[in-house]
Amino acid sequence: MSPTRWGTDLPGVTAMVGAGSSPGPVVALTFDACGGRGGDGYDAALVDLLRAEQARATLFLNSRWIRANPRVFEDLAADPLFDIADHGTRHVPLSVTGRAAYGIAGTRDPGEVYDEVMGNALDLERRLHPRTTLVRSGTAHYDDVAVRIVRDLGLVPVGFDVNGDAGATFSPRQVQAAMRTVRPGSVVIGHLNHPGRGTAAGMALALPRLRRDGYSFVHVADHLA
């Protein structure tokens, strides 16, 4: 079957969460760790901030990043503040035609979609028990056929509603400005693998305001709409 849609915002891709039993508005903070050349870093300042703010977050971790940071992975996985999710095996877009995003070629057929998703999912299952149900592709791009494949595997492809740091390229003030667009149920995407960028400082400006506005920070898996 040939795909007809492509991008970050497709039917079947979760980009908002539900309120659940929370008495006020909720926001799901998500942070990717992409791995590979230039992507194996660890933003300890960001994680320290999340812990200081007691802000729950869903962490989408790539296989390569986990292999490069085994002790950090174990520390994050042991902390109930964080929910660990699948960010792919090679960190590539999910496609059945090899379509690229940001110069990164995607998976080329259904078999490669399976390998990209399940290679990391099965590794996480061995490490965590049970397997995560959430996956975000490398670059957060999908085509509609790949989305159906992920869903048929019993997994939930996750996108975003607010781009919190533009791949860790935003300054702190730009991160703060992006976070002002949060609305009830937003899923925020950021990155935890680029220390020294603007993400941690920008989130330090944004999270207290969200608290004052009555927001609760929730895990995506607990509040699927």
C-alpha positions, -999 to 999 in steps of 0.1 A, spaced: 0 0 0 13 34 -9 13 62 17 -8 93 11 2 114 40 36 124 56 47 146 84 46 151 122 8 156 126 -11 126 112 -43 108 122 -33 81 147 -3 100 160 -9 112 196 -2 149 199 -25 157 228 -33 140 261 -65 138 281 -71 153 315 -79 120 332 -87 124 369 -66 156 372 -86 185 387 -69 211 366 -51 214 332 -24 189 323 7 191 301 29 161 290 66 170 289 85 147 266 123 148 259 141 129 232 176 114 234 186 107 198 221 92 201 247 88 174 274 112 162 269 144 182 238 131 199 251 110 228 253 138 254 233 141 286 218 173 299 221 167 336 210 203 343 176 196 326 171 163 345 181 181 378 155 208 371 128 182 364 136 165 397 137 198 416 103 208 401 89 173 406 78 175 369 69 141 355 83 136 320 82 109 293 117 102 280 120 89 244 154 72 243 172 58 212 191 26 213 224 43 205 220 68 233 212 40 258 243 21 248 264 52 252 249 61 286 242 28 304 246 42 340 225 73 332 199 51 316 196 30 348 194 61 369 166 75 348 147 42 345 147 38 383 131 72 389 93 70 389 93 107 378 103 95 344 85 71 320 109 55 295 97 52 259 110 40 225 128 65 202 138 39 177 169 18 170 187 39 144 168 72 149 152 75 114 118 86 102 91 59 99 82 55 62 76 27 38 93 45 9 126 58 25 113 93 27 137 117 45 133 144 71 160 169 79 183 150 56 178 117 74 165 89 52 136 70 66 128 33 67 122 19 32 95 -8 37 73 -25 63 101 -48 75 124 -18 82 96 -1 101 93 -32 123 130 -34 128 133 3 137 105 2 162 108 -32 177 146 -35 179 146 -8 206 112 -19 221 123 -54 227 156 -42 242 137 -19 265 114 -48 275 145 -68 285 158 -39 305 126 -26 321 97 -52 321 72 -45 308 76 -32 273 68 5 267 37 11 246 49 45 232 72 52 203 84 84 186 102 81 154 135 97 147 127 133 136 91 126 147 81 121 111 58 93 99 38 83 68 3 70 72 12 34 63 40 34 90 15 48 115 -8 19 108 20 -6 112 30 8 146 -6 7 157 -9 -29 145 21 -38 167 1 -26 197 21 6 201 12 42 202 31 66 179 36 99 197 40 134 181 38 167 198 17 198 201 44 223 213 79 223 198 98 233 230 134 236 218 135 230 180 160 201 183 179 219 212 186 249 189 165 274 208 179 300 232 164 300 268 141 329 259 130 311 227 122 280 248 103 302 273 83 317 244 75 283 229 62 271 263 39 301 265 19 283 237 11 253 260 -26 247 263 -45 220 283 -35 186 270 -4 198 252 25 173 245 58 192 245 88 179 227 123 188 239 157 172 240 179 159 269 210 149 249 225 184 242 239 198 274 248 235 274 221 245 249 190 265 259 167 238 269 174 235 306 176 272 312 145 279 291 125 252 310 137 267 343 119 299 332 88 281 319 79 254 344 73 276 374 48 297 354 30 266 343 27 255 380 13 289 389 -12 286 361 -24 254 377 -9 228 353 0 193 364 29 175 346 18 140 335 31 110 317 18 104 282 10 68 288 -13 76 318 -33 103 299 -38 90 264 -68 108 249 
